[in-house]
Amino acid sequence: VQLQASGGGLVQAGGSLRLSCAASGSIFSISTMAWYRQAPGKQRELVAIITRGGDTDYADSVKGRFTISRDNAKNTAYLQMNSLKIEDTAVYYCNLGAVVWGQGTLVTVSS
């Protein structure tokens, strides 16, 4: 299984971005998907997670601003990020089943 993350870029504070994570292979629909991020000089942290049943959970820092979703028919997970803050700047990684990692996509939020 491989994961391909996309959708990162440069956005002004208060703006929005949607990240996508496309998975190859047939296990996507039975796996938990998650988004992590790693800011410069910081440890990688969990941002959001969605179970195969659609239950979600978020880091406190993004609750109410970010939404994780999945489309099992497309083997794709999404992270809708609204009201972005400068401190959201990081490389964002998707993860499948706590085992498979995507390559990361850079999100830069400017003032």
For each residue, the residues with C-beta under 8 A, 3 or more apart:
1: 23 24 25 27 28 96 100
2: 23 24 25 100
3: 21 22 23 24 94 95 96 100 101 102 103
4: 21 22 23 24 102 103
5: 8 19 20 21 92 93 94 102 103 104 105
6: 19 20 21 22 105
7: 17 18 19 20 79 105
8: 5 17 19 91 92 105 106 107 108
9: 17 106 107 108
10: 108 110
11: 15 16 17 84 107 108 109 110
12: 15 109 110 111
13: 84 85 86 109 110 111
14: 83 84
15: 11 12 84 109
16: 11 80 81 82 83 84
17: 7 8 9 11 81 84 107
18: 7 78 79 80 81
19: 5 6 7 8 35 78 79 81 92 94 105 107
20: 5 6 7 76 77 78
21: 3 4 5 6 33 35 76 77 78 79 94 102
22: 3 4 6 74 75 76
23: 1 2 3 4 28 75 76 77 96 100
24: 1 2 3 4 75
25: 1 2 28 75
26: 29
27: 1 30 31 96 97
28: 1 23 25 31 33 72 75 96
29: 26 52 72 75
30: 27 52
31: 27 28 52 96 97
32: 49 50 51 52 96 97 98
33: 21 28 49 50 68 70 77 94 95 96
34: 46 47 48 49 50 68 94 95 98
35: 19 21 46 47 48 49 68 77 79 92 93 94 95
36: 44 45 46 47 92 93 94 95
37: 44 45 47 88 90 91 92 93 107
38: 42 43 44 45 90 91 93 104
39: 42 87 89 90
40: 90
41:
42: 38 39 45 90
43: 38
44: 36 37 38 93
45: 36 37 38 42 59
46: 34 35 36 49 59
47: 34 35 36 37 58 59 62 66 79 92
48: 34 35 56 57 58 59 62 66 67 68 79
49: 32 33 34 35 46 56 57 58 68
50: 32 33 34 54 55 56 68 69 70 77
51: 32 54 55 56
52: 29 30 31 32
53:
54: 50 51 70
55: 50 51
56: 48 49 50 51 67 68
57: 48 49
58: 47 48 49 62 63 66 68
59: 45 46 47 48 62 63
60: 63
61: 87
62: 47 48 58 59 65 66 81 88
63: 58 59 60 66
64:
65: 62 81 82 83 84
66: 47 48 58 62 63 79 80 81 82
67: 48 56 79 80 82
68: 33 34 35 48 49 50 56 58 77 78 79 80
69: 50 77 78 80
70: 33 50 54 76 77 78
71: 74 75 76 77 78
72: 28 29 75
73:
74: 22 71
75: 22 23 24 25 28 29 71 72
76: 20 21 22 23 70 71
77: 20 21 23 33 35 50 68 69 70 71 94
78: 18 19 20 21 68 69 70 71
79: 7 18 19 21 35 47 48 66 67 68 92 94
80: 16 18 66 67 68 69
81: 16 17 18 19 62 65 66 84 88 107
82: 16 65 66 67
83: 14 16 65
84: 11 13 14 15 16 17 65 81 88 107 109
85: 13 88 109
86: 13 89 109 110 111
87: 39 61 109
88: 37 62 81 84 85 107 109
89: 39 86 107 108 109
90: 37 38 39 40 42 106 107
91: 8 37 38 104 105 106 107
92: 5 8 19 35 36 37 47 79 104 105 106 107
93: 5 35 36 37 38 44 101 102 103 104
94: 3 5 19 21 33 34 35 36 77 79 101 102
95: 3 33 34 35 36 98 99 100 101 102
96: 1 3 23 27 28 31 32 33 99 100
97: 27 31 32 100
98: 32 34 95
99: 95 96
100: 1 2 3 23 95 96 97
101: 3 93 94 95
102: 3 4 5 21 93 94 95 105
103: 3 4 5 93
104: 5 38 91 92 93
105: 5 6 7 8 19 91 92 102
106: 8 9 90 91 92
107: 8 9 11 17 19 37 81 84 88 89 90 91 92
108: 8 9 10 11 89
109: 11 12 13 15 84 85 86 87 88 89
110: 10 11 12 13 86
111: 12 13 86
